[in-house]
Amino acid sequence: KKDIPAVNFIIHEIHCRRNIEICPYCSDSIPKSEMKNHIESEHVQVTCKCRMKMENSLLKDHEASSCPLRPVLCQFCEIQLAFNKLQEHELYCGARTEPCGHCGRNVLVRELKEHPRVCG
């Protein structure tokens, strides 16, 4: 899968056929001696803490971006909680009130960023 100078092509092709395999799962070029290890480490099925099954190589990305149990911060109190609990928590958390330092009115936490425009 790389450009090879024409003068080296035959030697290169012989070397590749003897020493390199194409992974049947990801189509990467893998040394034959490492293929078993590659399949076992990258393509073995694992179960995430959310009980979803996937290839081991996809687990980190899943945990970081799409797992419903991935940790996230509340935009109002910055407490860490599971993504699937965030919406319910923020509805409650944003409905709390805090007094405005300028006008003294009690303002919903979710409206604190917009309040200075209408304060007073």
Biopython code that builds the backbone (N, CA, C, O; Angstrom):
import numpy as np
from Bio.PDB.StructureBuilder import StructureBuilder

atoms = [
    (1, "LYS", "N", (0.820, -1.203, 0.000)),
    (1, "LYS", "CA", (0.000, 0.000, 0.000)),
    (1, "LYS", "C", (0.859, 1.262, 0.000)),
    (1, "LYS", "O", (0.398, 2.322, 0.421)),
    (2, "LYS", "N", (2.073, 1.162, -0.456)),
    (2, "LYS", "CA", (2.964, 2.313, -0.533)),
    (2, "LYS", "C", (3.616, 2.350, -1.907)),
    (2, "LYS", "O", (3.717, 1.329, -2.588)),
    (3, "ASP", "N", (4.054, 3.531, -2.301)),
    (3, "ASP", "CA", (4.774, 3.658, -3.566)),
    (3, "ASP", "C", (6.170, 3.068, -3.409)),
    (3, "ASP", "O", (6.870, 3.348, -2.436)),
    (4, "ILE", "N", (6.562, 2.253, -4.372)),
    (4, "ILE", "CA", (7.860, 1.576, -4.360)),
    (4, "ILE", "C", (8.565, 1.914, -5.673)),
    (4, "ILE", "O", (7.952, 1.841, -6.738)),
    (5, "PRO", "N", (9.848, 2.284, -5.610)),
    (5, "PRO", "CA", (10.586, 2.511, -6.863)),
    (5, "PRO", "C", (10.542, 1.253, -7.736)),
    (5, "PRO", "O", (10.652, 0.137, -7.230)),
    (6, "ALA", "N", (10.384, 1.438, -9.020)),
    (6, "ALA", "CA", (10.241, 0.317, -9.955)),
    (6, "ALA", "C", (11.404, -0.658, -9.868)),
    (6, "ALA", "O", (11.211, -1.867, -9.995)),
    (7, "VAL", "N", (12.613, -0.143, -9.652)),
    (7, "VAL", "CA", (13.775, -1.044, -9.582)),
    (7, "VAL", "C", (13.718, -1.971, -8.379)),
    (7, "VAL", "O", (14.307, -3.052, -8.412)),
    (8, "ASN", "N", (13.032, -1.580, -7.328)),
    (8, "ASN", "CA", (12.948, -2.394, -6.105)),
    (8, "ASN", "C", (11.650, -3.196, -6.018)),
    (8, "ASN", "O", (11.460, -3.955, -5.067)),
    (9, "PHE", "N", (10.765, -3.042, -6.986)),
    (9, "PHE", "CA", (9.427, -3.592, -6.848)),
    (9, "PHE", "C", (9.407, -5.114, -6.707)),
    (9, "PHE", "O", (8.714, -5.629, -5.830)),
    (10, "ILE", "N", (10.124, -5.829, -7.521)),
    (10, "ILE", "CA", (10.089, -7.300, -7.470)),
    (10, "ILE", "C", (10.599, -7.805, -6.128)),
    (10, "ILE", "O", (9.992, -8.689, -5.524)),
    (11, "ILE", "N", (11.714, -7.247, -5.658)),
    (11, "ILE", "CA", (12.258, -7.663, -4.355)),
    (11, "ILE", "C", (11.272, -7.316, -3.239)),
    (11, "ILE", "O", (11.042, -8.107, -2.324)),
    (12, "HIS", "N", (10.706, -6.134, -3.336)),
    (12, "HIS", "CA", (9.741, -5.705, -2.328)),
    (12, "HIS", "C", (8.513, -6.621, -2.317)),
    (12, "HIS", "O", (8.048, -7.024, -1.251)),
    (13, "GLU", "N", (7.993, -6.946, -3.492)),
    (13, "GLU", "CA", (6.817, -7.802, -3.581)),
    (13, "GLU", "C", (7.091, -9.185, -2.988)),
    (13, "GLU", "O", (6.246, -9.741, -2.286)),
    (14, "ILE", "N", (8.269, -9.737, -3.270)),
    (14, "ILE", "CA", (8.646, -11.043, -2.700)),
    (14, "ILE", "C", (8.696, -10.955, -1.176)),
    (14, "ILE", "O", (8.182, -11.829, -0.477)),
    (15, "HIS", "N", (9.319, -9.893, -0.672)),
    (15, "HIS", "CA", (9.417, -9.691, 0.788)),
    (15, "HIS", "C", (8.013, -9.601, 1.409)),
    (15, "HIS", "O", (7.729, -10.256, 2.412)),
    (16, "CYS", "N", (7.144, -8.787, 0.806)),
    (16, "CYS", "CA", (5.798, -8.604, 1.358)),
    (16, "CYS", "C", (5.007, -9.907, 1.360)),
    (16, "CYS", "O", (4.360, -10.239, 2.354)),
    (17, "ARG", "N", (5.053, -10.639, 0.261)),
    (17, "ARG", "CA", (4.288, -11.897, 0.197)),
    (17, "ARG", "C", (4.764, -12.888, 1.242)),
    (17, "ARG", "O", (3.977, -13.682, 1.758)),
    (18, "ARG", "N", (6.042, -12.841, 1.553)),
    (18, "ARG", "CA", (6.616, -13.774, 2.509)),
    (18, "ARG", "C", (6.360, -13.329, 3.957)),
    (18, "ARG", "O", (6.171, -14.174, 4.832)),
    (19, "ASN", "N", (6.352, -12.028, 4.214)),
    (19, "ASN", "CA", (6.368, -11.531, 5.596)),
    (19, "ASN", "C", (5.153, -10.711, 6.045)),
    (19, "ASN", "O", (4.990, -10.463, 7.240)),
    (20, "ILE", "N", (4.311, -10.293, 5.119)),
    (20, "ILE", "CA", (3.222, -9.376, 5.466)),
    (20, "ILE", "C", (1.872, -9.993, 5.120)),
    (20, "ILE", "O", (1.723, -10.662, 4.097)),
    (21, "GLU", "N", (0.895, -9.759, 5.985)),
    (21, "GLU", "CA", (-0.490, -10.178, 5.737)),
    (21, "GLU", "C", (-1.393, -8.952, 5.840)),
    (21, "GLU", "O", (-1.053, -7.973, 6.505)),
    (22, "ILE", "N", (-2.521, -9.016, 5.190)),
    (22, "ILE", "CA", (-3.531, -7.975, 5.305)),
    (22, "ILE", "C", (-4.555, -8.448, 6.333)),
    (22, "ILE", "O", (-5.133, -9.527, 6.201)),
    (23, "CYS", "N", (-4.766, -7.637, 7.343)),
    (23, "CYS", "CA", (-5.731, -7.997, 8.387)),
    (23, "CYS", "C", (-7.129, -8.099, 7.771)),
    (23, "CYS", "O", (-7.572, -7.171, 7.094)),
    (24, "PRO", "N", (-7.826, -9.212, 7.996)),
    (24, "PRO", "CA", (-9.163, -9.381, 7.421)),
    (24, "PRO", "C", (-10.218, -8.462, 8.037)),
    (24, "PRO", "O", (-11.304, -8.309, 7.479)),
    (25, "TYR", "N", (-9.908, -7.849, 9.180)),
    (25, "TYR", "CA", (-10.868, -6.984, 9.853)),
    (25, "TYR", "C", (-10.682, -5.507, 9.509)),
    (25, "TYR", "O", (-11.655, -4.799, 9.251)),
    (26, "CYS", "N", (-9.424, -5.041, 9.506)),
    (26, "CYS", "CA", (-9.178, -3.608, 9.310)),
    (26, "CYS", "C", (-8.387, -3.287, 8.049)),
    (26, "CYS", "O", (-8.180, -2.115, 7.732)),
    (27, "SER", "N", (-7.943, -4.310, 7.327)),
    (27, "SER", "CA", (-7.175, -4.162, 6.083)),
    (27, "SER", "C", (-5.817, -3.499, 6.261)),
    (27, "SER", "O", (-5.239, -3.022, 5.284)),
    (28, "ASP", "N", (-5.297, -3.458, 7.474)),
    (28, "ASP", "CA", (-3.939, -2.952, 7.708)),
    (28, "ASP", "C", (-2.923, -4.018, 7.307)),
    (28, "ASP", "O", (-3.205, -5.215, 7.360)),
    (29, "SER", "N", (-1.744, -3.564, 6.907)),
    (29, "SER", "CA", (-0.644, -4.475, 6.614)),
    (29, "SER", "C", (0.048, -4.804, 7.928)),
    (29, "SER", "O", (0.529, -3.915, 8.630)),
    (30, "ILE", "N", (0.092, -6.085, 8.250)),
    (30, "ILE", "CA", (0.639, -6.529, 9.529)),
    (30, "ILE", "C", (1.678, -7.619, 9.257)),
    (30, "ILE", "O", (1.437, -8.508, 8.441)),
    (31, "PRO", "N", (2.834, -7.559, 9.933)),
    (31, "PRO", "CA", (3.785, -8.669, 9.800)),
    (31, "PRO", "C", (3.109, -9.989, 10.210)),
    (31, "PRO", "O", (2.371, -10.041, 11.194)),
    (32, "LYS", "N", (3.373, -11.038, 9.444)),
    (32, "LYS", "CA", (2.734, -12.333, 9.718)),
    (32, "LYS", "C", (2.988, -12.792, 11.150)),
    (32, "LYS", "O", (2.114, -13.391, 11.777)),
    (33, "SER", "N", (4.181, -12.513, 11.666)),
    (33, "SER", "CA", (4.514, -12.946, 13.024)),
    (33, "SER", "C", (3.700, -12.217, 14.090)),
    (33, "SER", "O", (3.618, -12.684, 15.226)),
    (34, "GLU", "N", (3.100, -11.084, 13.742)),
    (34, "GLU", "CA", (2.336, -10.292, 14.709)),
    (34, "GLU", "C", (0.824, -10.346, 14.484)),
    (34, "GLU", "O", (0.065, -9.732, 15.233)),
    (35, "MET", "N", (0.387, -11.071, 13.466)),
    (35, "MET", "CA", (-1.032, -11.074, 13.118)),
    (35, "MET", "C", (-1.915, -11.596, 14.256)),
    (35, "MET", "O", (-2.943, -10.992, 14.564)),
    (36, "LYS", "N", (-1.527, -12.702, 14.877)),
    (36, "LYS", "CA", (-2.343, -13.262, 15.964)),
    (36, "LYS", "C", (-2.473, -12.240, 17.090)),
    (36, "LYS", "O", (-3.567, -12.006, 17.604)),
    (37, "ASN", "N", (-1.351, -11.637, 17.468)),
    (37, "ASN", "CA", (-1.368, -10.634, 18.527)),
    (37, "ASN", "C", (-2.210, -9.416, 18.124)),
    (37, "ASN", "O", (-2.955, -8.876, 18.942)),
    (38, "HIS", "N", (-2.090, -8.993, 16.876)),
    (38, "HIS", "CA", (-2.873, -7.865, 16.378)),
    (38, "HIS", "C", (-4.368, -8.146, 16.493)),
    (38, "HIS", "O", (-5.115, -7.305, 16.992)),
    (39, "ILE", "N", (-4.805, -9.290, 16.050)),
    (39, "ILE", "CA", (-6.230, -9.636, 16.102)),
    (39, "ILE", "C", (-6.712, -9.723, 17.545)),
    (39, "ILE", "O", (-7.797, -9.243, 17.873)),
    (40, "GLU", "N", (-5.899, -10.341, 18.412)),
    (40, "GLU", "CA", (-6.295, -10.490, 19.811)),
    (40, "GLU", "C", (-6.328, -9.155, 20.554)),
    (40, "GLU", "O", (-7.153, -8.972, 21.449)),
    (41, "SER", "N", (-5.454, -8.229, 20.203)),
    (41, "SER", "CA", (-5.422, -6.962, 20.930)),
    (41, "SER", "C", (-6.341, -5.906, 20.331)),
    (41, "SER", "O", (-6.886, -5.078, 21.061)),
    (42, "GLU", "N", (-6.520, -5.922, 19.015)),
    (42, "GLU", "CA", (-7.304, -4.869, 18.363)),
    (42, "GLU", "C", (-8.738, -5.273, 18.032)),
    (42, "GLU", "O", (-9.642, -4.439, 18.083)),
    (43, "HIS", "N", (-8.954, -6.531, 17.698)),
    (43, "HIS", "CA", (-10.254, -6.927, 17.167)),
    (43, "HIS", "C", (-11.049, -7.863, 18.074)),
    (43, "HIS", "O", (-12.148, -8.284, 17.714)),
    (44, "VAL", "N", (-10.514, -8.188, 19.225)),
    (44, "VAL", "CA", (-11.260, -9.021, 20.156)),
    (44, "VAL", "C", (-12.467, -8.224, 20.654)),
    (44, "VAL", "O", (-12.379, -7.008, 20.830)),
    (45, "GLN", "N", (-13.570, -8.892, 20.875)),
    (45, "GLN", "CA", (-14.782, -8.246, 21.366)),
    (45, "GLN", "C", (-14.659, -7.997, 22.866)),
    (45, "GLN", "O", (-14.306, -8.900, 23.625)),
    (46, "VAL", "N", (-14.947, -6.786, 23.283)),
    (46, "VAL", "CA", (-14.956, -6.422, 24.700)),
    (46, "VAL", "C", (-16.316, -5.817, 25.021)),
    (46, "VAL", "O", (-17.070, -5.436, 24.126)),
    (47, "THR", "N", (-16.611, -5.735, 26.302)),
    (47, "THR", "CA", (-17.868, -5.152, 26.745)),
    (47, "THR", "C", (-17.560, -3.895, 27.549)),
    (47, "THR", "O", (-16.801, -3.935, 28.517)),
    (48, "CYS", "N", (-18.149, -2.793, 27.143)),
    (48, "CYS", "CA", (-18.002, -1.524, 27.853)),
    (48, "CYS", "C", (-18.804, -1.600, 29.152)),
    (48, "CYS", "O", (-19.648, -2.479, 29.324)),
    (49, "LYS", "N", (-18.525, -0.664, 30.061)),
    (49, "LYS", "CA", (-19.285, -0.617, 31.311)),
    (49, "LYS", "C", (-20.767, -0.344, 31.073)),
    (49, "LYS", "O", (-21.594, -0.601, 31.947)),
    (50, "CYS", "N", (-21.108, 0.181, 29.879)),
    (50, "CYS", "CA", (-22.523, 0.409, 29.538)),
    (50, "CYS", "C", (-23.162, -0.848, 28.946)),
    (50, "CYS", "O", (-24.328, -0.831, 28.551)),
    (51, "ARG", "N", (-22.397, -1.931, 28.887)),
    (51, "ARG", "CA", (-22.831, -3.252, 28.405)),
    (51, "ARG", "C", (-22.885, -3.373, 26.888)),
    (51, "ARG", "O", (-23.407, -4.357, 26.363)),
    (52, "MET", "N", (-22.352, -2.385, 26.181)),
    (52, "MET", "CA", (-22.302, -2.472, 24.724)),
    (52, "MET", "C", (-21.056, -3.255, 24.331)),
    (52, "MET", "O", (-19.985, -3.056, 24.906)),
    (53, "LYS", "N", (-21.195, -4.150, 23.345)),
    (53, "LYS", "CA", (-20.067, -4.947, 22.878)),
    (53, "LYS", "C", (-19.488, -4.317, 21.623)),
    (53, "LYS", "O", (-20.217, -3.834, 20.757)),
    (54, "MET", "N", (-18.135, -4.331, 21.539)),
    (54, "MET", "CA", (-17.449, -3.746, 20.392)),
    (54, "MET", "C", (-16.027, -4.288, 20.344)),
    (54, "MET", "O", (-15.568, -4.965, 21.264)),
    (55, "GLU", "N", (-15.332, -3.967, 19.231)),
    (55, "GLU", "CA", (-13.922, -4.335, 19.131)),
    (55, "GLU", "C", (-13.114, -3.507, 20.117)),
    (55, "GLU", "O", (-13.427, -2.345, 20.375)),
    (56, "ASN", "N", (-12.076, -4.117, 20.661)),
    (56, "ASN", "CA", (-11.213, -3.443, 21.626)),
    (56, "ASN", "C", (-10.660, -2.129, 21.070)),
    (56, "ASN", "O", (-10.521, -1.158, 21.814)),
    (57, "SER", "N", (-10.347, -2.087, 19.783)),
    (57, "SER", "CA", (-9.768, -0.885, 19.188)),
    (57, "SER", "C", (-10.751, 0.288, 19.163)),
    (57, "SER", "O", (-10.328, 1.435, 19.024)),
    (58, "LEU", "N", (-12.036, 0.026, 19.294)),
    (58, "LEU", "CA", (-13.054, 1.079, 19.270)),
    (58, "LEU", "C", (-13.456, 1.551, 20.663)),
    (58, "LEU", "O", (-14.170, 2.544, 20.800)),
    (59, "LEU", "N", (-13.004, 0.846, 21.691)),
    (59, "LEU", "CA", (-13.467, 1.119, 23.055)),
    (59, "LEU", "C", (-13.097, 2.520, 23.537)),
    (59, "LEU", "O", (-13.953, 3.216, 24.083)),
    (60, "LYS", "N", (-11.861, 2.952, 23.354)),
    (60, "LYS", "CA", (-11.449, 4.270, 23.858)),
    (60, "LYS", "C", (-12.270, 5.391, 23.243)),
    (60, "LYS", "O", (-12.705, 6.303, 23.945)),
    (61, "ASP", "N", (-12.484, 5.327, 21.938)),
    (61, "ASP", "CA", (-13.268, 6.359, 21.275)),
    (61, "ASP", "C", (-14.724, 6.333, 21.766)),
    (61, "ASP", "O", (-15.329, 7.383, 21.981)),
    (62, "HIS", "N", (-15.273, 5.140, 21.939)),
    (62, "HIS", "CA", (-16.634, 4.996, 22.453)),
    (62, "HIS", "C", (-16.745, 5.609, 23.853)),
    (62, "HIS", "O", (-17.669, 6.374, 24.130)),
    (63, "GLU", "N", (-15.793, 5.267, 24.732)),
    (63, "GLU", "CA", (-15.827, 5.778, 26.105)),
    (63, "GLU", "C", (-15.690, 7.297, 26.151)),
    (63, "GLU", "O", (-16.248, 7.941, 27.039)),
    (64, "ALA", "N", (-14.955, 7.874, 25.206)),
    (64, "ALA", "CA", (-14.733, 9.314, 25.197)),
    (64, "ALA", "C", (-15.867, 10.103, 24.575)),
    (64, "ALA", "O", (-16.118, 11.240, 24.974)),
    (65, "SER", "N", (-16.571, 9.511, 23.584)),
    (65, "SER", "CA", (-17.522, 10.345, 22.850)),
    (65, "SER", "C", (-18.961, 9.852, 22.786)),
    (65, "SER", "O", (-19.864, 10.664, 22.586)),
    (66, "SER", "N", (-19.212, 8.570, 22.945)),
    (66, "SER", "CA", (-20.592, 8.120, 22.753)),
    (66, "SER", "C", (-21.147, 7.229, 23.866)),
    (66, "SER", "O", (-22.327, 6.881, 23.835)),
    (67, "CYS", "N", (-20.344, 6.861, 24.822)),
    (67, "CYS", "CA", (-20.842, 6.004, 25.902)),
    (67, "CYS", "C", (-21.826, 6.794, 26.770)),
    (67, "CYS", "O", (-21.514, 7.909, 27.189)),
    (68, "PRO", "N", (-22.999, 6.237, 27.043)),
    (68, "PRO", "CA", (-23.953, 6.951, 27.889)),
    (68, "PRO", "C", (-23.472, 7.093, 29.339)),
    (68, "PRO", "O", (-24.028, 7.883, 30.102)),
    (69, "LEU", "N", (-22.454, 6.339, 29.714)),
    (69, "LEU", "CA", (-21.921, 6.421, 31.079)),
    (69, "LEU", "C", (-20.631, 7.241, 31.163)),
    (69, "LEU", "O", (-20.002, 7.293, 32.220)),
    (70, "ARG", "N", (-20.230, 7.885, 30.049)),
    (70, "ARG", "CA", (-18.998, 8.680, 30.083)),
    (70, "ARG", "C", (-19.174, 9.848, 31.043)),
    (70, "ARG", "O", (-20.264, 10.409, 31.150)),
    (71, "PRO", "N", (-18.100, 10.216, 31.744)),
    (71, "PRO", "CA", (-18.203, 11.321, 32.697)),
    (71, "PRO", "C", (-18.256, 12.676, 31.984)),
    (71, "PRO", "O", (-17.504, 12.926, 31.042)),
    (72, "VAL", "N", (-19.156, 13.541, 32.448)),
    (72, "VAL", "CA", (-19.298, 14.905, 31.930)),
    (72, "VAL", "C", (-19.512, 15.847, 33.116)),
    (72, "VAL", "O", (-19.870, 15.416, 34.212)),
    (73, "LEU", "N", (-19.285, 17.136, 32.874)),
    (73, "LEU", "CA", (-19.465, 18.129, 33.925)),
    (73, "LEU", "C", (-20.768, 18.890, 33.718)),
    (73, "LEU", "O", (-21.126, 19.233, 32.591)),
    (74, "CYS", "N", (-21.470, 19.149, 34.810)),
    (74, "CYS", "CA", (-22.654, 19.994, 34.773)),
    (74, "CYS", "C", (-22.202, 21.415, 34.441)),
    (74, "CYS", "O", (-21.230, 21.902, 35.018)),
    (75, "GLN", "N", (-22.891, 22.081, 33.526)),
    (75, "GLN", "CA", (-22.512, 23.430, 33.125)),
    (75, "GLN", "C", (-22.786, 24.459, 34.221)),
    (75, "GLN", "O", (-22.266, 25.573, 34.155)),
    (76, "PHE", "N", (-23.588, 24.113, 35.222)),
    (76, "PHE", "CA", (-23.935, 25.064, 36.265)),
    (76, "PHE", "C", (-23.100, 24.897, 37.533)),
    (76, "PHE", "O", (-22.630, 25.884, 38.099)),
    (77, "CYS", "N", (-22.912, 23.650, 37.983)),
    (77, "CYS", "CA", (-22.185, 23.437, 39.245)),
    (77, "CYS", "C", (-20.854, 22.722, 39.041)),
    (77, "CYS", "O", (-20.079, 22.574, 39.986)),
    (78, "GLU", "N", (-20.585, 22.280, 37.822)),
    (78, "GLU", "CA", (-19.347, 21.592, 37.448)),
    (78, "GLU", "C", (-19.094, 20.300, 38.207)),
    (78, "GLU", "O", (-17.951, 19.858, 38.328)),
    (79, "ILE", "N", (-20.162, 19.691, 38.719)),
    (79, "ILE", "CA", (-20.034, 18.365, 39.317)),
    (79, "ILE", "C", (-19.943, 17.355, 38.181)),
    (79, "ILE", "O", (-20.571, 17.533, 37.138)),
    (80, "GLN", "N", (-19.170, 16.303, 38.378)),
    (80, "GLN", "CA", (-19.017, 15.267, 37.351)),
    (80, "GLN", "C", (-20.074, 14.185, 37.552)),
    (80, "GLN", "O", (-20.282, 13.699, 38.664)),
    (81, "LEU", "N", (-20.739, 13.817, 36.450)),
    (81, "LEU", "CA", (-21.735, 12.765, 36.497)),
    (81, "LEU", "C", (-21.798, 12.060, 35.150)),
    (81, "LEU", "O", (-21.188, 12.515, 34.181)),
    (82, "ALA", "N", (-22.526, 10.961, 35.082)),
    (82, "ALA", "CA", (-22.647, 10.193, 33.843)),
    (82, "ALA", "C", (-23.482, 10.974, 32.835)),
    (82, "ALA", "O", (-24.451, 11.638, 33.203)),
    (83, "PHE", "N", (-23.099, 10.890, 31.554)),
    (83, "PHE", "CA", (-23.788, 11.618, 30.496)),
    (83, "PHE", "C", (-25.293, 11.361, 30.497)),
    (83, "PHE", "O", (-26.079, 12.283, 30.281)),
    (84, "ASN", "N", (-25.696, 10.118, 30.737)),
    (84, "ASN", "CA", (-27.125, 9.801, 30.696)),
    (84, "ASN", "C", (-27.907, 10.397, 31.871)),
    (84, "ASN", "O", (-29.137, 10.337, 31.878)),
    (85, "LYS", "N", (-27.223, 10.964, 32.853)),
    (85, "LYS", "CA", (-27.878, 11.628, 33.985)),
    (85, "LYS", "C", (-27.800, 13.158, 33.863)),
    (85, "LYS", "O", (-28.398, 13.877, 34.663)),
    (86, "LEU", "N", (-27.069, 13.644, 32.866)),
    (86, "LEU", "CA", (-26.801, 15.078, 32.751)),
    (86, "LEU", "C", (-28.061, 15.917, 32.549)),
    (86, "LEU", "O", (-28.252, 16.906, 33.257)),
    (87, "GLN", "N", (-28.908, 15.556, 31.620)),
    (87, "GLN", "CA", (-30.082, 16.371, 31.309)),
    (87, "GLN", "C", (-30.984, 16.529, 32.533)),
    (87, "GLN", "O", (-31.411, 17.639, 32.850)),
    (88, "GLU", "N", (-31.268, 15.443, 33.207)),
    (88, "GLU", "CA", (-32.115, 15.496, 34.403)),
    (88, "GLU", "C", (-31.460, 16.368, 35.480)),
    (88, "GLU", "O", (-32.129, 17.187, 36.111)),
    (89, "HIS", "N", (-30.160, 16.191, 35.687)),
    (89, "HIS", "CA", (-29.445, 16.972, 36.693)),
    (89, "HIS", "C", (-29.458, 18.461, 36.349)),
    (89, "HIS", "O", (-29.717, 19.291, 37.220)),
    (90, "GLU", "N", (-29.183, 18.809, 35.090)),
    (90, "GLU", "CA", (-29.115, 20.218, 34.703)),
    (90, "GLU", "C", (-30.491, 20.900, 34.778)),
    (90, "GLU", "O", (-30.569, 22.095, 35.062)),
    (91, "LEU", "N", (-31.561, 20.161, 34.530)),
    (91, "LEU", "CA", (-32.901, 20.739, 34.711)),
    (91, "LEU", "C", (-33.105, 21.165, 36.158)),
    (91, "LEU", "O", (-33.610, 22.254, 36.428)),
    (92, "TYR", "N", (-32.709, 20.300, 37.082)),
    (92, "TYR", "CA", (-32.823, 20.602, 38.501)),
    (92, "TYR", "C", (-31.815, 21.681, 38.916)),
    (92, "TYR", "O", (-32.174, 22.658, 39.572)),
    (93, "CYS", "N", (-30.572, 21.492, 38.530)),
    (93, "CYS", "CA", (-29.489, 22.372, 38.961)),
    (93, "CYS", "C", (-29.677, 23.791, 38.420)),
    (93, "CYS", "O", (-29.435, 24.761, 39.138)),
    (94, "GLY", "N", (-30.099, 23.921, 37.179)),
    (94, "GLY", "CA", (-30.301, 25.236, 36.574)),
    (94, "GLY", "C", (-31.502, 25.970, 37.126)),
    (94, "GLY", "O", (-31.634, 27.178, 36.927)),
    (95, "ALA", "N", (-32.390, 25.258, 37.821)),
    (95, "ALA", "CA", (-33.583, 25.880, 38.391)),
    (95, "ALA", "C", (-33.323, 26.480, 39.773)),
    (95, "ALA", "O", (-34.201, 27.133, 40.337)),
    (96, "ARG", "N", (-32.146, 26.268, 40.314)),
    (96, "ARG", "CA", (-31.791, 26.915, 41.589)),
    (96, "ARG", "C", (-31.654, 28.419, 41.355)),
    (96, "ARG", "O", (-31.485, 28.857, 40.217)),
    (97, "THR", "N", (-31.725, 29.197, 42.411)),
    (97, "THR", "CA", (-31.559, 30.646, 42.268)),
    (97, "THR", "C", (-30.375, 31.129, 43.085)),
    (97, "THR", "O", (-30.004, 30.536, 44.098)),
    (98, "GLU", "N", (-29.798, 32.218, 42.616)),
    (98, "GLU", "CA", (-28.727, 32.905, 43.337)),
    (98, "GLU", "C", (-29.001, 34.400, 43.248)),
    (98, "GLU", "O", (-29.502, 34.876, 42.229)),
    (99, "PRO", "N", (-28.681, 35.145, 44.299)),
    (99, "PRO", "CA", (-28.929, 36.590, 44.246)),
    (99, "PRO", "C", (-27.931, 37.283, 43.316)),
    (99, "PRO", "O", (-26.748, 36.944, 43.291)),
    (100, "CYS", "N", (-28.434, 38.266, 42.549)),
    (100, "CYS", "CA", (-27.572, 39.061, 41.679)),
    (100, "CYS", "C", (-26.795, 40.050, 42.550)),
    (100, "CYS", "O", (-27.365, 40.695, 43.430)),
    (101, "GLY", "N", (-25.506, 40.160, 42.300)),
    (101, "GLY", "CA", (-24.662, 41.073, 43.070)),
    (101, "GLY", "C", (-24.955, 42.540, 42.804)),
    (101, "GLY", "O", (-24.564, 43.391, 43.603)),
    (102, "HIS", "N", (-25.633, 42.864, 41.704)),
    (102, "HIS", "CA", (-25.915, 44.259, 41.355)),
    (102, "HIS", "C", (-27.322, 44.684, 41.763)),
    (102, "HIS", "O", (-27.493, 45.682, 42.462)),
    (103, "CYS", "N", (-28.338, 43.921, 41.323)),
    (103, "CYS", "CA", (-29.722, 44.347, 41.588)),
    (103, "CYS", "C", (-30.331, 43.653, 42.793)),
    (103, "CYS", "O", (-31.376, 44.087, 43.280)),
    (104, "GLY", "N", (-29.715, 42.589, 43.291)),
    (104, "GLY", "CA", (-30.207, 41.893, 44.470)),
    (104, "GLY", "C", (-31.331, 40.906, 44.207)),
    (104, "GLY", "O", (-31.753, 40.203, 45.125)),
    (105, "ARG", "N", (-31.828, 40.834, 42.973)),
    (105, "ARG", "CA", (-32.907, 39.905, 42.650)),
    (105, "ARG", "C", (-32.387, 38.469, 42.644)),
    (105, "ARG", "O", (-31.216, 38.224, 42.353)),
    (106, "ASN", "N", (-33.262, 37.532, 42.968)),
    (106, "ASN", "CA", (-32.921, 36.122, 42.839)),
    (106, "ASN", "C", (-33.071, 35.736, 41.374)),
    (106, "ASN", "O", (-34.119, 35.956, 40.767)),
    (107, "VAL", "N", (-32.006, 35.154, 40.808)),
    (107, "VAL", "CA", (-31.956, 34.819, 39.390)),
    (107, "VAL", "C", (-31.726, 33.318, 39.253)),
    (107, "VAL", "O", (-30.913, 32.740, 39.975)),
    (108, "LEU", "N", (-32.445, 32.690, 38.325)),
    (108, "LEU", "CA", (-32.220, 31.272, 38.056)),
    (108, "LEU", "C", (-30.765, 31.072, 37.613)),
    (108, "LEU", "O", (-30.233, 31.874, 36.846)),
    (109, "VAL", "N", (-30.140, 30.024, 38.088)),
    (109, "VAL", "CA", (-28.741, 29.744, 37.741)),
    (109, "VAL", "C", (-28.579, 29.616, 36.230)),
    (109, "VAL", "O", (-27.570, 30.062, 35.684)),
    (110, "ARG", "N", (-29.553, 29.016, 35.545)),
    (110, "ARG", "CA", (-29.443, 28.862, 34.097)),
    (110, "ARG", "C", (-29.547, 30.199, 33.363)),
    (110, "ARG", "O", (-29.199, 30.274, 32.185)),
    (111, "GLU", "N", (-30.020, 31.262, 34.034)),
    (111, "GLU", "CA", (-30.144, 32.578, 33.412)),
    (111, "GLU", "C", (-29.059, 33.561, 33.868)),
    (111, "GLU", "O", (-29.076, 34.722, 33.458)),
    (112, "LEU", "N", (-28.123, 33.118, 34.703)),
    (112, "LEU", "CA", (-27.102, 34.021, 35.231)),
    (112, "LEU", "C", (-26.226, 34.635, 34.148)),
    (112, "LEU", "O", (-25.825, 35.791, 34.279)),
    (113, "LYS", "N", (-25.919, 33.907, 33.093)),
    (113, "LYS", "CA", (-25.071, 34.443, 32.024)),
    (113, "LYS", "C", (-25.782, 35.531, 31.247)),
    (113, "LYS", "O", (-25.146, 36.485, 30.799)),
    (114, "GLU", "N", (-27.086, 35.407, 31.078)),
    (114, "GLU", "CA", (-27.869, 36.390, 30.314)),
    (114, "GLU", "C", (-28.347, 37.549, 31.184)),
    (114, "GLU", "O", (-28.690, 38.608, 30.659)),
    (115, "HIS", "N", (-28.376, 37.370, 32.481)),
    (115, "HIS", "CA", (-28.935, 38.367, 33.392)),
    (115, "HIS", "C", (-28.268, 39.741, 33.306)),
    (115, "HIS", "O", (-28.981, 40.744, 33.349)),
    (116, "PRO", "N", (-26.952, 39.842, 33.187)),
    (116, "PRO", "CA", (-26.346, 41.188, 33.128)),
    (116, "PRO", "C", (-26.919, 42.093, 32.037)),
    (116, "PRO", "O", (-26.901, 43.314, 32.193)),
    (117, "ARG", "N", (-27.424, 41.535, 30.944)),
    (117, "ARG", "CA", (-28.010, 42.358, 29.864)),
    (117, "ARG", "C", (-29.307, 43.018, 30.312)),
    (117, "ARG", "O", (-29.635, 44.111, 29.850)),
    (118, "VAL", "N", (-30.046, 42.372, 31.204)),
    (118, "VAL", "CA", (-31.340, 42.909, 31.629)),
    (118, "VAL", "C", (-31.316, 43.370, 33.085)),
    (118, "VAL", "O", (-32.353, 43.761, 33.622)),
    (119, "CYS", "N", (-30.170, 43.331, 33.721)),
    (119, "CYS", "CA", (-30.048, 43.661, 35.155)),
    (119, "CYS", "C", (-30.396, 45.139, 35.383)),
    (119, "CYS", "O", (-29.967, 46.017, 34.634)),
    (120, "GLY", "N", (-31.180, 45.386, 36.432)),
    (120, "GLY", "CA", (-31.486, 46.756, 36.826)),
    (120, "GLY", "C", (-32.595, 47.334, 36.022)),
    (120, "GLY", "O", (-32.975, 48.486, 36.232)),
]
sb = StructureBuilder()
sb.init_structure("model")
sb.init_model(0)
sb.init_chain("A")
sb.init_seg("    ")
for serial, (resi, resn, name, xyz) in enumerate(atoms, 1):
    if name == "N":
        sb.init_residue(resn, " ", resi, " ")
    sb.init_atom(name, np.array(xyz, "f"), 0.0, 1.0, " ", f" {name:<3s}", serial, name[0])
structure = sb.get_structure()
